[in-house]
Amino acid sequence: MSDSIYEALVEAYQQSEGETFQIIEQLEPSDFIYDRHFGIKGSRSGDFVIINIESDARRRGEKADFMARLSDKLAASPGIARDDVFVRLDMTSGLEDWSLGSGVAVSKS
């Protein structure tokens, strides 16, 4: 799953090679509550995943391309059905909202 997410970001967002910071959490079924039909025509299974992406601002077309590419890649590997892929994009307004370390904003590095 991690590789598919990374590849979709590089291909659709033109993310730099090696720019990978991921947190992957697996919850017990009793701790993961979701509607199996909300917002889709099909049905979600027990393989349902929520993917949160934090990045700088993107154009509407870039976001749509990324979500479609991500869904395709996850269907190919590791085999997650498209209806089981929920994506939330969180956009920040600028580089001053990021620090890659040492408490220094990216806009100042």
C-alpha positions as CSV (number, residue, x, y, z in Angstrom):
1,M,0.0,0.0,0.0
2,S,2.8,2.4,0.9
3,D,4.5,2.0,-2.5
4,S,1.2,2.6,-4.4
5,I,0.6,5.8,-2.4
6,Y,4.1,7.0,-3.0
7,E,4.0,6.2,-6.8
8,A,0.6,8.0,-7.2
9,L,2.1,11.1,-5.4
10,V,5.2,11.1,-7.6
11,E,3.2,10.6,-10.8
12,A,0.2,12.8,-10.3
13,Y,1.6,15.5,-8.0
14,Q,5.1,15.6,-9.4
15,Q,6.3,15.0,-5.8
16,S,10.1,14.8,-5.6
17,E,11.7,11.3,-5.5
18,G,12.5,10.3,-2.0
19,E,10.0,12.7,-0.5
20,T,8.2,10.1,1.6
21,F,6.8,10.5,5.1
22,Q,4.0,8.1,5.9
23,I,2.1,7.0,9.0
24,I,0.2,3.7,8.6
25,E,-2.1,2.7,11.4
26,Q,-4.2,-0.5,11.5
27,L,-7.2,-0.5,13.8
28,E,-9.2,-3.3,15.2
29,P,-12.5,-3.7,13.4
30,S,-14.4,-2.6,16.6
31,D,-12.4,0.7,16.5
32,F,-13.0,1.5,12.9
33,I,-16.6,2.6,12.3
34,Y,-17.9,3.5,8.9
35,D,-20.9,3.4,6.7
36,R,-20.6,0.7,4.0
37,H,-22.6,2.7,1.4
38,F,-22.4,6.4,2.1
39,G,-21.3,8.4,-1.0
40,I,-20.7,5.5,-3.3
41,K,-22.9,3.3,-5.6
42,G,-21.2,0.1,-4.4
43,S,-20.4,-1.2,-1.0
44,R,-17.3,-1.1,1.3
45,S,-15.8,-4.2,2.6
46,G,-13.6,-5.1,5.6
47,D,-10.6,-4.0,3.5
48,F,-11.8,-0.3,3.7
49,V,-9.0,2.2,4.1
50,I,-8.9,6.0,4.8
51,I,-5.9,7.8,3.3
52,N,-5.1,11.3,4.6
53,I,-2.7,13.3,2.4
54,E,-1.2,16.6,3.7
55,S,0.5,18.7,1.0
56,D,0.8,22.1,-0.4
57,A,-2.0,23.6,-2.4
58,R,-2.9,21.8,-5.6
59,R,-5.2,22.6,-8.6
60,R,-8.5,20.8,-8.8
61,G,-7.4,18.7,-11.8
62,E,-4.2,17.6,-10.0
63,K,-6.2,16.5,-7.0
64,A,-8.7,14.6,-9.2
65,D,-5.9,12.9,-11.2
66,F,-4.1,11.9,-7.9
67,M,-7.3,10.4,-6.4
68,A,-8.0,8.4,-9.6
69,R,-4.4,7.2,-10.0
70,L,-4.2,6.3,-6.3
71,S,-7.4,4.2,-6.5
72,D,-6.1,2.5,-9.7
73,K,-2.7,1.7,-8.1
74,L,-4.2,0.4,-4.9
75,A,-6.6,-1.9,-6.9
76,A,-3.5,-3.3,-8.7
77,S,-1.3,-3.6,-5.6
78,P,-2.2,-4.7,-2.9
79,G,-5.6,-5.4,-4.4
80,I,-7.9,-3.0,-2.5
81,A,-11.2,-2.5,-4.3
82,R,-11.8,1.1,-5.6
83,D,-14.9,1.4,-3.3
84,D,-12.7,0.6,-0.3
85,V,-10.4,3.7,-0.9
86,F,-11.5,6.8,0.9
87,V,-9.1,9.8,0.3
88,R,-9.0,13.0,2.3
89,L,-6.7,15.8,1.0
90,D,-5.6,18.4,3.5
91,M,-3.9,21.4,1.7
92,T,-1.8,24.0,3.4
93,S,-1.5,27.5,2.0
94,G,2.3,27.8,1.8
95,L,5.7,26.6,2.7
96,E,5.6,28.6,5.9
97,D,3.2,26.0,7.3
98,W,5.9,23.2,7.1
99,S,9.1,22.5,9.0
100,L,11.2,19.5,7.9
101,G,13.3,19.7,11.1
102,S,15.1,21.9,13.5
103,G,12.1,24.1,13.9
104,V,12.9,26.0,10.6
105,A,10.0,26.8,8.2
106,V,10.7,25.4,4.7
107,S,10.2,28.9,3.3
108,K,13.2,30.1,5.3
109,S,15.5,27.1,4.5
